[in-house]
Structures are given as C-alpha cells and as structure tokens.
Amino acid sequence: MLIISGRRADPDALAMEWGLNEVQREVVERMAESREEFSYPQPELLQFELKMRDHLVRSARALYASGIAFSTYERSRANPAYWDRTELGGFRLRQGILPSQGIINIFQEGRKYATECATAMVIILYHAVLQSIRREDFERLFADILLYDWRYDQDLDLRTIPTTTFLPGDILYFANPDHNPDKPQWQGENAVDLGRGLYYGHGAGIRDAESMIEFLNEQRRVGATRSAYLVPQATRPGFAYLFPYDNRRPQVRFEQRAADMGSRITAQIGSLFWEW
C-alpha cells in the first residue's frame, strides 16, 4: 500500500503526473500492490526516493559495464592514483583526492579495479548518492571513504529489513548455504534489484533469480543437498535522511549576527541573500 500525505496513492496517476520512467513506475506499482505500507508525509520525499532508486539501478548497470573485475580481497586492486590499497584488500581514498573523484574513477577506469561483491554494492551506493545530492554535500558527508566489504560511512544510513516486497534499487542477498568451503566468496551473492525480474551481482553479472540461483548452486560442495535461495530481506539507504541534501532542492542557510541595535538574521538560498 502506498500512502502520500495520509491518502492512498494511485501509481498510474503518479506515473502520469510526475513523468516517471520505467524503473520508477515499477517502484510505485510494487509499493501500491504490497501488503506492507509505504507512507510518505509529503510527496517530495517519495520523489527523491524514486530519483535515487533510479540512480541505484543506473549505477549498478554502469559498474557492470565498467570492466571492474571480481576478485577476493587477497587479490584486489585499485587505481593507485586515487586509492591506497589496505593490508586487508580494501581501498582508502588517497590524500588530496575528493570523494567524488575517487568514486567516479572506478566507473571511468573500471579495468584498473578488482574487488568482491559486497564492496561493489557499497561503490554502487556511493555513486547513486553522488548523482542524487549536492556535490558539496557529498564531499563533506563522505570525506574519508574506505571501501572494504560492508564497511560504509554512517551517512549512508543503511538499513537491512525483513521483507518480501523487493523494489528496484534494493540490495538483496542470495544465500548459498552449501557452498564449497574452498570458495568462501560464493557463500552468497549481494545483488541490486534492477527491475523487471533482473538482478546485478558482482561476479555473477546480470541475471534473473532462477539463473542467479543456478550460478550459485554450481559453487556448492560435493554432496550438497540445499539449494541457494533469495533471502527475504532488503538493504536500503536512508532516503529520508539524505533528502535534505537533494540536488534539486535549494540550499538554505540561516545565520544570526550580533549588531549594535539588536541582531540581524541572514538567509542564503543558492547564491541569493536576504537580511532582516
């Protein structure tokens, strides 16, 4: 069920009124059809989430096309002009490199990078946020990026929730309980829901759920009896938390200054200033 400002919303009406693309339309359709309640106190919050979910899907496809390789952390690599490789195989942003520059380079020169699937999901998250919020806010919020496994900046405000309502842009998990112990990297696969029944998992590629499960089943131990399966949970960034930094919203700053006669208040919206 989809609720906006206390009222049940019609996904067809939203798609027409807001000019939603295919991914965004599928999001509101799944929300409306779900037994779970998706409630938004104002339409702008949902609009921001739809924009960011679209960027999550686009970023996942872009990372897949970048040429980034799959590897264990022991064999990971990164462009040394932007990232320092840690002893554990993670990537720490080099001094003097802006967070946006480091993330963008992964997508521009993907063949210089290799990592495991969890880190790839975090890279996708950062890239999608970069496309969704103001650049100066991104640089400030994510000033000290470390890419390693599921290590991430708290300002992503990630939440993993139990659910069977999967939405485009969600990060899902295919578990492989009988994986080959010699290949722990295939104990499961993190995957972005791309919509229309497709998922992107780093190392597995873009597949439907059946094919993703078949791929993981090929990585099981000899004599395995349990199939891989899609876990009923979804990992989502804090859309509401990031909404104030929306790059479509004017930036408002208030400042109170002492003066000889009482005090003055100044406000800034973009490049415009008011004082009273």
PyMOL commands that set and color helices and strands:
alter all, ss='L'
color gray80, all
select helices_A, chain A and resi 11-18+22-33+43-66+73-75+99-108+110-112+117-132+135-141+154-156+184-186+209-217+239-245
alter helices_A, ss='H'
color red, helices_A
select strands_A, chain A and resi 2-4+7-8+38-40+69-70+83-85+91-93+114-115+146-147+159-162+171-175+188-195+198-201+205-208+229-230+233-236+252-258+263-269+272-275
alter strands_A, ss='S'
color yellow, strands_A
deselect
rebuild
show_as cartoon
